[in-house]
Structure formats: C-alpha cells, structure tokens
Amino acid sequence: MIENFTEMMTRDATEQHRQEQMLEVYSVKETLAERGCPIDLKVINKALLIPEEPIRYPGTFLYPHPGANLMKNPFAKKAKAKKKKGKKR
C-alpha cells in the first residue's frame, strides 16, 4: 500500500516534506490496523498533518474592510425624536 502511494506523489522538492508526512500517516494507519484498531485515514490526517496554507500572490489578496466582521453595538442609545413646535396664530 505504501509503495503505491509513493508512486502517486510527485518527486518535487516542495512536496518532499508533505510526502514524508503522508508516509508517516500510512505507517500509523497500518500499525493500528495490525493491532486490531482500524481507523479512517481522514481521522489520522486531521490529527497529524498541519493544514496547507493557500498560496497567496502579492497584489492578488484582498483584505477585508476594517469593520466587516464587527457586531453592531447592542447598547447603542436610541435617538430621541424632536418635538414639533406649535403654530403661532
């Protein structure tokens, strides 16, 4: 099973560390299966691997607006309506 995985992964230098991590995940999965504790591969991936960061190119990333994720003030004072002046006769 591990042999098939190494063939699927590319030999690129940037993915070398990722490939080593995946080999470790597969070895953990096989060891647990041998000891009678089969676990889904996704569970082991979430437990051992660091999530990949998306590639951000300079000038293409849009930052959120300063108040985008702020809550409205729940304690804001309500504006009072102005009284109308009476007509003079």
N, C-alpha and C positions, 0 to 999 in steps of 0.2 A: 504494500500500500504506500509506503514512504517513497519507494522508487518511482512510482507513477507521479507522485506529487512533485518530486524534484525535476522531472522532465517537463511538467506543465509550467513551472515557474521559469521566468526568463533569467538569464545569467547577467543581467545588467548590474553595474556596481551600486546603483542607487537602491536596488531592491535586495541587496545582499543581506542586510540586517533583517529585513522583513521575512526573507526566506528562512533564515536561521530561527526566527521566532515561530514560524509555521511548522518547521520540523520539530521544534520542542513541543508544540501543541499536539501534533500527531503522536509523538512518543508518549506524552502524558495520557492521551486517549487510549493507546494500545496497552499501556501498563495498567490502567484502571480496568480495561476490558478483561485482561488476563486474570486480574484479581477478583473478578465477578461483580464489578460495579460499572456497567456500561452507562456512559453519559453522552448526551448530544454534543456534537462538535461545536455548535454555536455557543453553548454554555462555557466551554473551555476557552473559546476565543474571547468572549467578553471578560473572562476572569484574568487572562494572562496577557492579552495584547493591548498595546496602547492605541487608541483610535488615531487614524491618519488625519492629518491636517489637510484641508483643501489647499491646492496651490493658488497663491494669490500673486497676480502680476501687478507691478507698480502702475498706478493710474487707472486700473480697472475696478478696484474695490470701492464700493460706495459705503461710506459710513452713515449710520442712522442720524437723524436730526436730533438735536440736544434734548428735546422733550418728548421724543417718540414713545418711550416706554414708561413715562411717569403717570401716576394716578392723579385724577382730579382731586383737589383739596376737599375732603369730606366735611371740614369745619369752616368752610368759607362763609363769610357773613353775607346775607342776602341784602340787596339794595332795597331801600325803602322807597315807595312811590311818593312823589312830590304832591303836596296838596294844591288843589286848584284854587286860585284866588276868585273871590266872588265879584260879580259885575257891579260897577258903580252906576247908580241911577241918576 
